[in-house]
Amino acid sequence: MPFTNYMNRLRKNGLLVLAIDEFGKYLEYAAKHDAEKELYFIQQLAEFCNHPDRNILLLTTLHQNFDAYSFGLTDRQRNEWTKVKGRLKEITFNEPIEQLLSLAASFNNGNPDKETQKQLLKINNLVTEYKLFRTNKEFINAFSFKLYPIDFISGYCLTSALQRYGQNERSLFTFLESREYKQLRERKTDYASVAWLHDYLWSNFYSFLHSKNNPHFNSWSDIEYCIERAEALLTERIEDAVVVLKIIGILNTFGSKGARVNKDFLTTYLETACGISKPEKVIDKLASHKIIIYAKYNDSFHLFKGTNIDIDQALLDAEDKVDEIIDVASYLNKHFGNLPIITAKEVTYRTGTPRNFAFVVSESPKKLKAEGEIDGYVNLIINEKLDVSILTEHSRKDTEANVYGHFKNSKDKINFT
């Protein structure tokens, strides 16, 4: 039966569903082969199905966002890509990581010995203490033993990675059935730490991790680069250093924004999960070579691609070259010159008449006379070198309703960097 005749029948009696699985392969082909022509066909297909006189549902499945397949296109082609995307309605399906972890735990049903249970509980405490992931302690403790020989940290990162690089359950259970995982279970000597997870992902997703379609392309590039630097610069405990770099890189990539991958965390995890003794010495050595750097703002170590510049010395040198800000008051007036007028509440309550005071920031005490709605001033004086006796004498002679505040430690209060 011709397709148009079939469509006419459906117009009154039914619905036609066009289901296209692995639609991403079509988009990849379109991006590489005459993108404009291929995109025009997808546009025509979408418009054909969207016609109000036709009962057609076009259903496609993608493993990534529609835009992710447009890598390598020109700006004009990417604009066309966006137009075509607008003719399709996206419905995201992304199962919570906890759901996938519970499925993996049920499938795996691990049974660690008493000593290993103590280690796993210690790792569980690290998750909550250092806020590695947005999940609660009850869930962690409920499933961590069943995930063995994966610890909870590596299990969470694994599931998060497979959501981005693979296909949710299919990839997760492919992993649980994989040769590498079976070998890990048969060994029964240790469990899959975050460093082991790095090697698994690197081996099984190598092509994708090296492609620009990888949302974490820069993160994996940084890990690889820092490992090469460590192998070139360090003369001892190189293997331990590589483990440290893998763990920092993976947790910086898949941990929560509030995760604290600091020295205390790394030391405990490396000793417990990786069997590395005195890991703090390795961490210090990596930091001294500027392969990793500590960020105080989020209490975490990060991988550092390196530079020939001694950053600490450069900051010290800069302090000698930058002139000290002498007139602090003028600087502050630019930013706080419009401080709100305040009311003297006690006097207002007693007399019923408002008494309004305005702020003035200066380097020395000013002669201020109230006018209009202003009844007085609060003169904030920013000058460490000002002799207090001069301010006292000025205040004694002042017949106006003015109050003076002297900041003696302005350098400690104001950080201009």
Buried (B, 14 or more C-beta within 10 A) or exposed (E): EEEEEEBEEBEEEEEBEEEEEEBBEBBBEBBEEEBEEBBBEBBEBBEEBEEEEBBBEBEBEBBEEBEBBBEEBEEEBBEBBEEBBEBBEEEEEEEEBBEBBBBBBEEBEBEBEEEBBEBBBBBBBBBBEBBBBEBEEEEBBEBBBBBBBBBBBBBBBBBBBBBBBBEBBEBBBBBBEEEEBEEBBEEEEBBBBBBBBBEBBBEBBEEBBBEEBBEBBEBBBBBBBBBEBBEEBBEEBBEBBBBBBBBBBBBBBBBBEEBBBBBEBBBBBBBBBBEBEEBEBBBEBBBEBBBBBBEEEBBBBBBBEBEEEEEEEEEEEEEEEEEEEEEBBBBBBEEEEEEEBEEBEEBEEEEEEEBBBBBBBBBEBBEBEBEEEBBBBBBBBBBEEBEEEEBEEBBEEBEEBBBBEBBEEBEEEEEEE
